[in-house]
Amino acid sequence: MPEPDITSWTMLNAYVDGELTPEVAAKVAAALVADREAAAQVATLTRLRAAVRVEEPREQAPPFVLPRVRPRPLRRSAMAAAALVLVCIGALVIGLMNTQSPKPPLSDAIAAHRLWLSQPTQQQAQRADVALAGADLGNLPDLTLASLTLSHLALDLSGRAGGILAGYVGPNGCRVGLWIAPVDDALPTQPTIRDRDGLTIRAWRGRKASYALLGEGIDTARIDGIAALVARITGGEHSIPNDQVAALAEARSGRPACIG
Amino acid sequence: MQAVERALCQNWERLFSYARRLSGSRDAAADLLQSCALKALSVAPPAEETRIRAWLFAILRNIWIDEYRRSQVSAELGPNEPDDGRWRYDNRLIAEITVRQAFDRLEPPHREILELIELAGFRYAEAAEILDVPVGTVMSRLSRARLSLLEAIEGGNVRALATRRRQAS
């Protein structure tokens, strides 16, 4: 005698639909051998399924046209994250507005040198002894050994630290600027290449001030020689080695004049 | 083409057929289909692409419930098992034409479950997800629907059968 629930109408429906587990389906199949009534129901269900499934949609669907969709609304978490980002950006902007944006190194020196280069004619040297804050400069370096004559002096107080540009002019009109500013610990103690913005620059720091030598189109050997000379003079070495003097002379005579 | 758009395109005809069964009119079905597409394109789909098809049918059905209000006819209407006595249905009457005519005489809930299982080809579990009912309910609802369909093919009447069952009990 088969179990009554195995051949129930609901169970037989699931059987013909293939929704039973293999074990249960096997039990149903075994029961159908002995239960003619259930077997007749399965036959009817099989035929019914086949007849229903051949039915096609009687009405043609409207054309496939997707509706215009507005941008998907942000979820609450996404909106919160977006708000947080906006708050952070706002705080950052306010913070930047409240603090002076740091300028790249030597920006003041370059600006002062450019200003000098923009002046059309050489001006009469205006010698002056400048007492820079925190620095005992004494007299500006005498660069006669490099055939340079002091012809320009500009005090720049626009920067936070302040600085002075001493402009030297060579025999062919080449202009070399010496920027003197308070000690900058980020600079090395020996003249180092700091070329920027089309200018040839050598910068270093001394015991009492920082220095930058600037020229436009100047020969690198010449500016290196001048920088070494300035470093010696400002470092308190008043006696210049003969080989350095010779190098300066060679650089001055062997290369074309600079642009500035 | 995105997964949802692809699924909409592939199931457009069948979704319309389902909407037609639910709503009972072509115009309402077309509106239902557009609402379904709009909704599907506006929300996040299931992560598993294989679930998108059933998800579309569920969306369509939920919109129908929300906007068109389902008929108050119970989905559990009709006998759960064949009438007492011998299996009396004549298989020779089961043909495409008789099935089609009988289909139209079914109550909407019965048409709906047959549409999902027989025509759309969903498994019981998928239909349960669409209808938001347990799998057991799908099984019993489907068996009732098929019995009602057989009754309709025989020219019988589901209500009369149910009445007879109540009178007998």
Interface residues (C-beta under 8 A of the other chain):
Chain A: S8 W9 T10 N13 A14 D17 E19 E37 A40 Q41 A43 T44 L45 R47 L48 R49 A51 V52 R53 V54 E55 P57 R58 E59 A61 P62 F64 L66 P67 V69 R70 R72 P73
Chain B: E5 L8 C9 W12 E13 R14 L15 F16 S17 R20 R26 A30 L33 Q34 A37 L38 L41 S42 V43 A44 N80 E81 P82 R86 W87 Y89 N91 I94 A95 E96 T98 V99 R100 F103 L114 I117 E118 L119 R123 Y124 M139 S140 L142 S143 R146 L147 L149 L150
